[in-house]
Amino acid sequence: MSRDALPPLHLLLALAVVAVWGTNFVVIKWGLEAFPPLTFAALRFTFALLPAIFFLKRPDVPWRNMAAYGVLIGVGQFGVLYIAMTQWISPGLASLVVQVQAFFTIGFAMLLAGERVRTYQVAALTLAGAGLAWLLTHTDGDATPLGLALVLFAALAWAGGNTAQRAAGPINVLAYVVWASLFSAPPLIALALALEGWPAVSRSIAHADWAAWAAVAWQSVGNTIFGYSAWAWLLARHPAASIAPLALLVPVFGMGASAWLLGESLASWKLTAAALVLGGLALNTLWPRFAALRGARTAP
């Protein structure tokens, strides 16, 4: 076993996290049957915030940094993603397209930190871009141009959140996400009341059944509390190169769960687009490790 290999129990934990994150797109679709999108997002971040904030020390991070992260992730990523998934894009394709946040994150690093783009990153972006272009030529009920645009905007906001978190330095990620929810929940509540209206908000909450509240809990407890804390725990014990590639399985779980639980078709054009996008993501994630291994083997 190599020194970077994960112990079986740690590998199972990592797979559990990516399974939760991937199947979450199906759970979002179920939740949207009970709640308007902005109301659903507001509930997600309210229960991610409460009661966890009373048990986690505030990270030593400027308030403006947490505010930027909270608004970008809460409103920009999930608020817009939920709106897109009401009728304009299927859960499986949403789980795939939103992963291009990796390339937006690279773009922000180049723009703000002066990082230089690498040849392999250009190749990876080209592959993923070809996959998105292929999706645009096959827009139908599963993927509309508006749906793709909204999810791409959500991916851009996610990348902005990544940039804010990166600027915060070494932190307790779970505490950071929970405290940043202070800046996610209030604007989402305000937008829900302004755009969806109090009657729709109150009616959806009053008539929500246990399955709807389970969807909220999956968002808040499963994705945030379990997902972030377990992922941070793994990253603290293993090289990032051993953990990060497993995130490539998120859209695999997303598309698979959508096909199994919602009956979403896996037409050949979808699989082609997925292969191109995932190929680009894999190249961007795995090439540095491959290059390092090759360099180590050829060094005198």
Secondary structure by P-SEA (a helix, b strand, c coil): cccccccaaaaaaaaaaaaaaaaaaaaaaaaaacccaaaaaaaaaaaaacccccccccccccaaaaaaaaaaaacccaaaaaaaacccccaaaaaccccaaaaaaaaaaaacccccccaaaaaaaaaaaaaaaaaaacccccccaaaaaaaaaaaaaaaaaaaaaaaacccaaaaaaaaacccccaaaaaaaaacccaaaaaaaaaaccaaaaaaaaaaaccccaaaaaaaaaaaaccccccccccccaaaaaaaaaaaacccccccaaaaaaaaaaaaaaaaaccaaaaaaaaaaaacc
